[in-house]
């Protein structure tokens, strides 16, 4: 009898171990697959894989905070009241951001040997702010706005430093556009994974996504210090301006030489920034205009929630596709990519405006997908131009200034989307106008620079 019991116990233990292996194998296999993808083509040896993983953590935390804020500001009230609350949110958070953002670059310039600490600080600040937001998210109080501003500034500070260190971690086998694409794609995948988790946590309570965001950002704080020490190297770094006051290499008042600015590195960066500002304004406009339009006029018999989800999925798919294309392209002329996506966005918006009345259920998701794809490819290419053309001495500030311009362009587009009457054809026509402005300003210069190989000779004071 005892032998039989021992035999049954042994069989149970073997079955338990087999079940454990069966459950463990898919998880370890997935982990090994992710590791192989992030460490491919020398990214593991150069340290780029660590940055890819850190950016995935950053994106997961950001989307959890976004879900909590969106449920408080947008979904909790009727459409007419939501428009006012969203406009107030933009005004209260973005107006101070416009004043604070120019300070971010110079502050980071003074930490050339502390980029890992700067990224860790941005993570830790958002962990603390996520906890502070839990009370405001539940009650929708005014404390929500300054705390959301803090999250925004910390997020942009992280983004500026992350963009500036990519060239330091670049393997020889990968171009800048492809490296940027890998980092961005990791962020998109993390966003896609964290968004359902955030939505599920919100069903438990409005503060739960913020608790999860706090935990994610605490993990990111420690992960920041796992980056290689070489990202903290910053010899001779200086500040950059969007335009030099006295021109590069020329003497200023008192015989002092002028500081270099973005205009001093050739036309590619300036035209790329103009084009991306147009695409970012398009993104902000469509985000708010379609959000309010589809609450009032859902697509083809679908409900408001389904219509919004359809457009959001289309935009996310377009963004992911643009990032994947950027990772696939062996791009040596990002100017041509930016010019091409401007043309694509303009064409899609014009067609969507013309056919909205009869094919809204098709053209609205197509417009959202095109905007996502073009914004992703355009931003990857702009980052590559800055990383390629701007001397390392001023690269951090260059990223700070460009990120500020793009963020404010998104706000301008969003403000137009809130203010415009909720007429689909009119809104899509306005979207086409926003892209057309960028095309007029930038396409000719981008094509000229791309034809020269896109490598102007930098002139640094």
N, C-alpha and C positions, 0 to 999 in steps of 0.2 A: 504493500500500500504506500509506504513511504517512498519507495523507488518510483512508483507511478506519479506521485505528487511532484517529486523532483524532476521527472521527465516532462510533466506538463509545464512546470515553472521554467524549465530550460527552453521549451518550445516557445513559451510566451515571451521570454527575453529575446530570443532570436527574432521572433515576429516584430517585437517592438523596435529592435535595432534596424530591421529591414524597413519598417515604416519610417523610422527616423531618416535613414539614408534616402528613401524615396522622396521625402519632403525636403530634405536638405539639398539634394542634387540639383533641382531646378533653380534654387536660390543661388547656390554657389556657381552654377553654370551661368546664370544671368550676370552675377557679379564679375566673373571672369570675362564674359563678353564685353561688358561695359569697360572693364580695365583695358582689354585689348584695344578697344576703339579709342579710348582717350590717350593710350600710350603709343599708338601707331606712328610710324614714320619719324621716329626720333623724339616724339613729344614727351615720352617718359624720361629720357636722358636729359633733355634740355630744361625740364621743369614746367613745360607748357601744360602737361596733363594735370599737375596740381592746380594751376590756374583755372582749367576747364572745370574741375570738380568744385572749386571754390565758387565759381560763377553759377554753377547749378544750385548750390546751397543758397546763394544770394537771390536767385530768381524765385526759388520756392518760397522763401520768406516774404519777398515782395508781393507775390500773388496772394498769399494768405492775408496780408494787411489790406490789399486792394479789395478782396472779397468782403472783409469786415466793413470797410469804408463805403463801398458801393451799396451794401444792404442798408446802411444808415442814411446816406445822403440821397440815393436815387430811388430805391425800390420801396421804401417805407411810406411814401406819400403819393397823392395823385399827381398826374403829369404837370398841371399848371404850377403846383407848389414845388415839384421836383425841379422844374426849370429855374425857379428862383433860388432854390437851395444850392443847385449845382453852380449857378452863376456866382453866388456868394462864396462858395468853396474856391472857385477859381480866383476870384478877386482877393480873398483874404490870404490864400496860400501863395499865389503866384506874384502878387505885387511885392511882398517882401522878398520872395525868391529872386526877383529881378534885381533887387538891391544887394542881396547877399551873394548871389552867384559870382559876380566879378571878384569877390574876395576869396572864393574857394581856390582859384588857381594860384595866386600869390601865396596863400597859406600853405598849399601843398608844395610850392616851390621851396619854401623854407624848411621842408622836411625831405630833402633829397635822399637822405640816408635812412629814412623811416617809412618807406612805402608800405612795408608789411604792417607796421604799427598803424599807419593811416587806414588801411583796409580793415584791420581788426577794430580800430576805433569806430569806423562807420558801422560795422556789424554790431558792436556792443551798444552803440547809441540807439540803434533801431530795436534792439532787444529791450532796452529800458523803456523806450517810447511805446512799444507794443503793449507793455504792461500798463503804462499810463493811459493808453487809449481805451482800455477795457471799460472804464467807467463812462467815458464820453460816448463810446459806441452804444452802450445800453440806453443812455438817456438822450443822445443827440445834442448835447450841450455845446456851448461856444468853445469849451476847452478842446474840442475836436480839431479846430482849425490850426492853432499854433502847433499842436502836437503833430498834425499831418504835415505841416510845413517842415518841422524837424526831420520827419521821416524822409521827405522829399530831398532836403539838402544833404542828409547823410547818404541817401541812395545815389545822388549825383556825384558826391565826393568819391564814393567807391568806384563809380563808373569811370570817372576821369582817371583815377590811378590805375585801374585795370587796363584801360586802353593804352596808357603810357608805358606799361611794363611788357606788353605783348612782344615788341621787338627784341627785348632783352632775353626772352625765352623762346625765340623763334628757331626751330630746327632748320638745318640747311635744305632739307627735302621739301619744305612747305613754304608757299608764298604767303605774304601778309594777308591777302584776301581770304585764302583758305584757312589760315590760322584764326582770323577773326570769325570766320564762319563756324569753325569748330566750337569756339567759345560760345558764340551766340546760339548755336544749335543745342548745345548742352543746356543752356538756359531755357530754351523753348520746351525741351523734353521735360525738364524739371517743373516748369510751369504747368504743362499738361498733366503731370502726375500729381502735383500739389493742389490743383484747382478742384478736382472732385473731393479730395480730402477736406479742403476748406469749406466746400458747400455742405458736406456731411456734418462737419463740426458746427457749422452755423445752425443746423437744425437742432442741435443740442442747446445752443445758446449763442447770442451775438458775440460774446467775449471769447468763445473757444478758439476760433481761428487766430485770434491775437495771442492766446497762450501758446498755440503751436508755433506761431511766428517767432515768439520770444525764444523758444527752445531751439528753433532752426538757426536763428542769428547767434545764439550763444555758441552753437557748434561751429558756425562760420568764424567766430572770433578766434577760436583755437586753431582752426584750419588755416587761417591767414598766415600764421607763423610757420606753417609747414612749407611755404614757398621758399625757393632757393635764396640764399643770401645775396646773390648778384642783383636781385631786383631793387635792392637798397642802394646800389651804386648810383651816384648822381653828381659827378664832377662838373663843376663850372656851369650848373644850370642857372638860367635867368628867366625873366618874365617875357611873355609875348603879348602883343596887342593885335587886334584885328587890322589895324592900320598904323604904320609908323608916323609919328608926328613930323619927323624931319627926314625920313628916308633912311634906308639901311646904309650903314657905312659913312653917313654924313655927320658933320659936327653940329652939335646942338649949341644952346646958349652956354657961354663960358668955355667953348672949345670941347665940351663933352660929346662923346659919340652917342648917337641916338640908339635906343634899344631896338632890336629887330622886331618886326611884326609879321603877321601872316601874309601881307602883300609882298614881303621881300623874298618869298620863296617861290615866286612864279604864279601864274594864273590858275593852275590846276586846283589848288586848295580853295581859293576864293570862289571860283565857279562851282566847284563841288559843293561848297557850303551853301551857295545860293540855291542850287538845285535841290539839295536835301532839305533846306528850309521850306521850299515849296511842297515837297512830298510830306514833310512833317505837318505842315499846315493842313494839307489834305487829310491826313490821318486824324488830326484833332477835329476837323470839321465833320468827317463822316462818323466818328465815334459818337458825338453828341447829337448831330442832326438825325442820324438813323435811329439812335436809341429812343429819342422822343417821337419821331415819325412812326416807328413801328409799334409804339405803345398805343397810338391813336388810330393808325391805319395798318393793321397787320397784313402780311403778304398772302394773297390768294387763298382766303378761307382758313388760313392758319391762325392760331391764337397769338396774342402778343408775346408770351413767353417763348413759344416755339419759333416765331419769327426772329426774335432777338437771338435765340440760341443758334439758329441757322446762319445768320449773318456773322455772329461771333466765331462760329466754327469755320466759316469761309475765310474770314480775315486771318484766323490763326493758321489755317492750312496754307494760305498764300504766304504768310510770313515764314512758315517752316519751309515751304518750297523755295522761296528766295534764299533762305539761309543754306539749304542743301545745294542749290545751284552754285552759290558762292563757294561752298566747300569743294565742289567738283571742278569749277573753272580753274584753269591754270592762268589766272589773270595777270597780265603784265601791263595792261592799259586800263586801269579802273575808270579813267575819264570816259572811255567809250561805253562802259557799262552804265554809268550814270546817265549819259545822254540817251542811251537806248531805253532805260526804264522810264525816263521822263516822257519819251514819245509813246511808250506803251500805256502809261497811265493816262495821258491826254486822250489817246484814241478810245480807251475803254470808257472814260467818263463821258465823252461826247456821245458815244453809242448808247450808253445807259440813259442819258438825258433824253435822247430822241425816242427811245423805245420803252420808257418807263410806263407809259399809260397802258400799253398792251402786254408787256412781258415783265412786269415788276418782280414777279417771283423768281425770275432768272437773272435780270440785270442788276438787281440790288446785291445779291450775294456775289455776282461776278465783279461788281465794282469794289466791294469790300475785299475780295480775294486779290484783285489787282493792286489795290492800295497796299495791302500787307506785303505782297511780293516785291513791289517796287521800292517800298520803304526799306525793307530788309537788305536788298541788293545795293541800293543807293548808300545806306549807312555803312555797310561793310566796305564799299569802295572808297567812301570818304575817309574812313579810318585808315585804310591802306595808304591813301594819298598823304595824310598827315604823318603817318609813321614813316613813309618813304621820303617826303620832301622837307619836312620841318626838322631842323637840326635838334639833336637830343637836348641841347642846352635850353631850348624853349618849348619842348614838346608837351610837357605837362600843362603849361599854361595854355598852349594852343588847343589842347583837348578841352580844357575848362571853358575857354571862350566859345568854342564851337558847340559844346553841349548846351551852354546857356542860350545861344542863338536858336538852336533846334527846339529846346524846351519852350521858349517864348513863342516860336512860330506855331508850335502845337497849341498853345493857349490862344493865340490869335485865331487860328482855325476853329478851335472849340467855341470861342465866344461868338463867332459868326454862325456856327451851327446852332447855338442856343437862341440867338436873336432872330434868325430867319424864319419866316412863316413855314408851317409844316406842309409844304407842297413838294411832292417827290421830284417832279421834273425840274422845278426851279432849283431845288437843292443840288441835284446832280449837275445842273448847268453851272452853278456856283463852284462846285468841285472842279469842273473842267477849267474854269477861269483861274482858280488857284494854281493848277498845274501849268496852264499857259503862261502865267507870269514867270514862273521858274524857267520854262523853256525859252522865253524871249531873253531873259537875263543871262542864261548859262550855256545853252546848247552850242552856240557857235564857238565860244571860248573853249568848251570841253573838247569839241571835235578838233580844233586847232592844236590844243595841247596833246590830245591823243595821237594825232598824226605825227607829232614830233617825238613820240615815244614817251611822253609824259614825264620827262626828267629834266626840269629846269635846273639851272645851276644856282644853288642857294647862295645868297649874299647875306652874311651875318655880320653885324657890327662888332 
